[in-house]
Amino acid sequence: MQGTFNFFMGGTCYGPTRTRSMFDLSEVAILHVIGRVTRRCFLFEFDPVSGKNFDHHKVWIEEQLKTQAANFGIDLLSMAILSNHFHLILRSRPDEFELNSIRNDPEKVTTIRTRLSDIGWWMRLLCQNIGTRANKEDREVKKFFQGRYRAVRNLDEEMLLACSAYVDLNLIRATMAESIEMSDFTSAQLRIESIQAAFKDPSIESASLRDSFLTPLTIDERNDPIGPCASRSGKRCSDKGFCRC
C-alpha cells in the first residue's frame, strides 16, 4: 500500500516514488490531512493534566471549517475531530469558474489563485485561527499545534473510500464512541443527522441542513455534470459528488 502513497508535510511531498516535489496546483487533488496539537495534550476535550475541559475547541474548528468551505476553492469531503488531533479529507478545486475569473486577471493570479485552491493555505488559516483563539483564552504564547500538518494524497476512488471510512470511524476505533450516531464532530454523524432531519421534514431546504458545508455523498454517474459544478448554496465550493473529480 505504501508504494501508492505520497506523503506531504506542509505542502512538500515525501514518498517512495518521488523524494521531494509538489503536485501541480492546477490539477484537482484529494488529500487526507492530519493536524495534531502540541505535546499530545487533550486540548479538544477534558485534559486530565490541567483539569480543564476544552470541548468548545471542537465547536471552534467546525465553525472555522464552515467558513473556509464557503470561501475557498476546496471541497471538504470528510472530517473527524478527536481529543488531540483532527482528520480532514480535502479536494482542491482549481477548476471552478470563480477561480478562472480571478485567474484571468494577471495582477491577482500570483497570490489569490494559489491561496484559494491551495490545501496548505487552508490548513495554515485553520490552525492559525484556532491556535490564536486558544492561546488568547488561556493567556499562552506557546505553539498550539505540533509542527506542520501531515497529509496523504488519495490517488483513486478505492483509496478515497477507504480513507473516508477510516476518518469517519476513527472515534469508534479509538473506543471514544459506540456508534456513528454517537461519533460527535464527524462528517458521518452530520450526514446521518441531516438525512434524519430531511426525512422528518421533507420541505426543509438542503442548505439548512447541518452537513450543507460538506461535499454531497449522492452520486449519479448518468446525470451528474462533467467538469466544474459551482455550489448553488454558497456554503461550499462545489456541488460535485463525493467520488467525482
C-alpha positions in Angstrom: 0.0 0.0 0.0 2.8 2.4 0.8 4.0 2.2 -2.8 0.9 4.2 -3.9 1.0 6.9 -1.2 2.7 10.2 -1.4 3.2 11.9 1.9 3.0 15.7 2.3 4.4 17.8 5.1 3.3 21.3 4.9 2.8 21.1 1.1 6.0 19.2 0.4 5.7 15.7 -0.9 7.7 12.9 0.6 7.1 9.5 -1.0 8.6 6.2 -2.2 8.3 7.3 -5.9 9.4 10.9 -5.5 11.9 12.2 -2.9 10.9 15.9 -2.9 8.2 17.5 -5.1 4.8 19.2 -5.1 1.6 18.3 -7.1 0.6 20.7 -9.7 -1.7 23.3 -8.2 -3.7 23.5 -11.4 -4.9 19.9 -11.0 -7.7 18.5 -8.8 -6.1 16.7 -5.9 -7.6 14.9 -2.9 -5.6 14.8 0.4 -6.1 13.3 3.8 -4.6 15.8 6.2 -4.0 15.5 9.9 -3.4 18.2 12.4 -2.2 17.4 16.0 -1.9 19.7 19.0 1.5 20.1 20.7 2.8 17.7 23.4 -0.2 15.4 22.6 -2.3 17.1 25.3 -6.0 16.7 25.2 -6.8 20.2 24.0 -10.0 19.3 22.2 -11.8 17.7 25.3 -11.2 17.2 29.0 -7.5 17.4 29.7 -6.5 15.4 32.9 -3.2 17.2 33.2 -4.6 20.7 33.5 -8.1 19.7 34.7 -9.7 21.9 32.1 -12.4 20.9 29.6 -11.7 22.1 26.0 -14.8 20.6 24.2 -15.6 24.0 22.9 -12.4 23.9 20.7 -14.2 21.3 18.6 -17.0 23.8 18.0 -14.5 26.4 17.0 -12.9 24.1 14.5 -16.3 23.1 12.9 -17.3 26.8 12.7 -14.0 27.6 11.0 -14.4 24.7 8.6 -17.8 26.0 7.6 -16.3 29.5 6.9 -13.5 28.1 4.9 -15.7 25.7 2.9 -17.8 28.6 1.8 -14.9 30.8 0.8 -12.1 28.5 -0.5 -11.8 26.7 -3.8 -11.6 23.4 -1.8 -14.2 20.7 -1.1 -14.4 19.2 2.4 -15.2 15.5 1.9 -14.8 14.1 5.4 -13.8 15.2 8.9 -13.3 13.9 12.4 -12.2 15.8 15.5 -10.7 13.8 18.3 -9.2 14.6 21.7 -5.8 15.9 20.5 -5.9 15.8 16.7 -8.2 16.1 13.7 -8.6 14.4 10.3 -9.9 16.1 7.1 -10.2 14.8 3.5 -9.9 17.8 1.2 -10.3 18.1 -2.6 -8.8 21.1 -4.3 -11.0 22.8 -6.9 -8.7 25.0 -9.2 -11.2 24.4 -12.0 -14.2 26.3 -10.6 -15.5 29.3 -12.6 -14.8 31.8 -9.8 -11.2 30.8 -9.7 -11.0 31.1 -13.5 -12.3 34.6 -13.4 -9.6 35.6 -11.0 -7.0 33.6 -12.9 -7.6 35.8 -16.0 -6.6 38.9 -14.1 -2.7 38.9 -14.3 -2.4 41.2 -11.3 -4.2 38.8 -8.9 -3.2 35.5 -10.3 0.1 35.0 -8.5 -1.3 35.4 -4.9 -5.0 34.7 -5.0 -5.1 31.7 -7.3 -2.6 29.9 -5.1 -4.4 30.6 -1.8 -8.0 29.9 -2.9 -7.3 26.3 -4.0 -4.1 25.6 -2.0 -4.7 23.0 0.8 -1.6 24.2 2.5 -3.1 27.7 2.8 -6.4 26.2 4.1 -4.5 24.3 6.9 -2.5 27.4 7.7 -5.6 29.5 8.2 -7.4 26.9 10.1 -4.6 26.1 12.5 -3.6 29.8 12.9 -7.2 30.8 13.8 -7.8 28.0 16.3 -4.3 28.3 17.9 -4.6 32.1 18.3 -8.0 31.9 19.9 -7.0 29.1 22.2 -3.8 30.9 23.3 -5.7 34.1 23.9 -8.2 32.2 26.0 -5.5 30.6 28.2 -3.1 33.5 28.1 -0.5 31.4 26.5 2.1 32.2 23.9 3.4 28.7 23.1 2.6 26.7 19.9 -0.8 25.1 19.9 -0.3 22.7 17.1 2.6 20.3 16.8 4.6 21.5 13.8 3.3 21.1 10.2 0.3 19.1 9.2 0.7 15.7 7.8 -1.1 14.6 4.6 -1.5 11.6 2.3 -2.7 12.0 -1.3 -5.6 9.8 -2.3 -4.9 8.6 -5.9 -8.1 6.8 -6.8 -11.7 6.2 -5.7 -10.9 3.0 -3.8 -8.3 4.8 -1.7 -10.7 7.7 -1.1 -13.5 5.5 0.1 -11.2 3.5 2.4 -9.7 6.7 3.8 -13.1 8.3 4.4 -14.2 5.2 6.2 -11.1 5.4 8.4 -11.8 9.1 9.2 -15.5 8.7 10.0 -14.9 5.5 12.1 -12.0 7.0 14.0 -13.8 7.6 17.2 -15.2 4.1 17.2 -11.8 2.6 16.6 -10.4 4.7 19.5 -13.3 3.5 21.7 -14.5 7.1 22.1 -17.9 6.3 20.6 -20.1 3.2 20.3 -21.7 4.1 17.0 -21.6 6.6 14.1 -24.6 8.4 15.6 -22.6 8.9 18.8 -19.4 10.0 16.9 -19.5 13.7 17.7 -17.8 16.1 15.3 -17.5 13.7 12.4 -18.8 14.1 8.9 -20.7 10.8 9.2 -22.7 12.0 12.2 -23.5 15.3 10.4 -24.7 13.4 7.3 -26.9 11.0 9.3 -28.5 13.8 11.3 -29.2 15.7 8.1 -30.8 12.6 6.5 -33.0 12.2 9.6 -34.0 15.8 9.6 -34.9 15.8 5.9 -36.9 12.6 6.4 -38.9 14.2 9.3 -39.5 17.4 7.3 -39.3 16.9 3.5 -39.8 20.7 3.0 -36.6 21.6 4.7 -34.0 23.1 2.3 -30.7 21.3 1.9 -28.8 24.5 2.6 -30.3 24.5 6.1 -29.1 21.0 7.0 -26.0 20.6 9.3 -24.0 18.9 6.6 -24.5 21.6 4.0 -20.9 22.6 4.0 -19.7 19.1 3.2 -19.3 17.6 -0.2 -22.6 15.8 -1.2 -22.5 12.0 -1.0 -25.0 11.4 -3.7 -23.5 10.2 -7.0 -25.5 9.9 -10.2 -23.0 8.9 -12.9 -25.7 9.2 -15.6 -26.9 12.7 -14.8 -24.1 14.4 -12.8 -22.5 17.2 -14.8 -19.0 16.8 -16.2 -16.4 19.3 -15.2 -16.8 22.2 -12.6 -20.0 22.4 -10.6 -20.1 25.5 -8.5 -22.3 25.3 -5.4 -25.7 26.9 -5.6 -26.0 27.4 -1.8 -22.7 29.3 -1.3 -21.9 27.1 1.7 -19.3 25.0 -0.1 -17.0 25.3 -3.0 -18.8 22.9 -5.4 -21.8 20.5 -5.6 -19.6 17.9 -7.1 -20.3 14.3 -6.0 -18.1 12.6 -3.4 -16.2 10.4 -5.8 -16.3 12.6 -8.9 -13.4 14.9 -9.7 
